[in-house]
Amino acid sequence: MIQAFEDIQKYGKDNLDAAVKAFGAQQKGVQAIATEFADYSKKAIEAGSSTFEKLVGVKTLDKAIEIQTDYAKTAYEGFVAHATKVGELVTELAKESYKPLEGVIAKVQGK
């Protein structure tokens, strides 16, 4: 009876430890994603402001179209790079969050 109680306590402690580690991994991952979003937003705002300043001083329509085209191309490339980076971070978040739980899941499936 005492052994069964100790086994239950150990099992509960192991599960709690795994949950705490998984939460820590999630916290790091979410923080990395938030940082990426903040960096991207800052760069996008700076690029938009810079383009607006260039457009204000333009004297010909051709130059305005050139500036706007360059901005659109750069903005698109920046967005694709950002989306790729966020995708990688989310994938890493899922992997790192799952790692601590692998042992617990294996025990449950094995029983």
C-alpha positions as CSV (number, residue, x, y, z in Angstrom):
1,M,0.0,0.0,0.0
2,I,2.8,2.4,1.0
3,Q,4.7,1.5,-2.2
4,A,1.6,2.3,-4.3
5,F,1.3,5.6,-2.6
6,E,4.9,6.4,-3.3
7,D,4.6,5.4,-6.9
8,I,1.6,7.7,-7.3
9,Q,3.6,10.6,-5.7
10,K,6.5,10.0,-8.0
11,Y,4.3,9.8,-11.0
12,G,2.6,13.1,-10.0
13,K,6.0,14.7,-9.4
14,D,7.3,13.5,-12.8
15,N,4.2,14.9,-14.5
16,L,4.5,18.2,-12.7
17,D,8.2,18.5,-13.6
18,A,7.4,17.7,-17.3
19,A,4.6,20.3,-17.3
20,V,6.9,23.0,-15.8
21,K,9.6,22.3,-18.4
22,A,7.1,22.4,-21.2
23,F,5.7,25.7,-19.9
24,G,9.2,27.1,-19.7
25,A,9.9,26.1,-23.3
26,Q,6.6,27.7,-24.4
27,Q,7.4,30.9,-22.6
28,K,10.8,31.2,-24.4
29,G,9.2,30.4,-27.8
30,V,6.4,32.9,-27.4
31,Q,8.9,35.5,-26.3
32,A,11.0,34.9,-29.4
33,I,7.9,35.2,-31.6
34,A,6.9,38.4,-29.9
35,T,10.4,39.8,-30.4
36,E,10.3,38.9,-34.1
37,F,6.9,40.6,-34.5
38,A,8.2,43.8,-32.8
39,D,11.3,43.9,-34.9
40,Y,9.4,43.4,-38.1
41,S,6.9,46.1,-37.2
42,K,9.6,48.5,-36.3
43,K,11.4,47.9,-39.6
44,A,8.1,48.1,-41.6
45,I,7.2,51.5,-40.0
46,E,10.7,52.8,-40.7
47,A,10.6,51.7,-44.3
48,G,7.2,53.2,-44.8
49,S,8.2,56.5,-43.3
50,S,11.4,56.6,-45.4
51,T,9.4,55.9,-48.5
52,F,6.9,58.6,-47.7
53,E,9.7,61.2,-47.2
54,K,11.2,60.2,-50.5
55,L,7.8,60.6,-52.2
56,V,7.2,64.0,-50.7
57,G,10.3,65.4,-52.4
58,V,9.7,63.8,-55.8
59,K,9.3,66.0,-58.9
60,T,8.2,63.6,-61.6
61,L,5.6,60.8,-61.8
62,D,8.2,58.4,-63.1
63,K,10.4,58.8,-60.0
64,A,7.4,58.4,-57.7
65,I,6.4,55.2,-59.5
66,E,10.0,54.0,-59.2
67,I,10.1,54.8,-55.4
68,Q,6.8,53.1,-54.9
69,T,7.8,50.0,-56.8
70,D,11.0,49.7,-54.9
71,Y,9.1,50.0,-51.6
72,A,6.5,47.4,-52.7
73,K,9.2,44.9,-53.7
74,T,11.2,45.5,-50.4
75,A,8.0,45.3,-48.3
76,Y,7.0,42.0,-49.9
77,E,10.4,40.5,-49.5
78,G,10.5,41.6,-45.9
79,F,7.1,40.1,-45.2
80,V,8.0,36.8,-46.8
81,A,11.2,36.6,-44.7
82,H,9.2,37.5,-41.6
83,A,6.6,34.9,-42.3
84,T,9.3,32.3,-42.8
85,K,11.0,33.2,-39.6
86,V,7.8,33.1,-37.6
87,G,6.9,29.7,-39.1
88,E,10.3,28.4,-38.0
89,L,9.8,29.8,-34.5
90,V,6.4,28.3,-34.2
91,T,7.7,24.9,-35.4
92,E,10.6,25.1,-32.8
93,L,8.1,26.2,-30.1
94,A,6.0,23.1,-30.8
95,K,9.1,20.8,-30.8
96,E,10.6,22.3,-27.6
97,S,7.2,22.2,-25.8
98,Y,6.7,18.6,-26.6
99,K,10.1,17.3,-25.6
100,P,9.5,17.4,-21.8
101,L,6.2,15.6,-22.3
102,E,7.5,12.7,-24.4
103,G,8.5,10.6,-21.4
104,V,5.1,11.1,-19.8
105,I,3.3,10.2,-23.0
106,A,5.5,7.2,-23.5
107,K,4.6,6.0,-20.0
108,V,0.9,6.4,-20.5
109,Q,1.0,4.6,-23.9
110,G,3.1,1.8,-22.4
111,K,0.7,1.1,-19.6
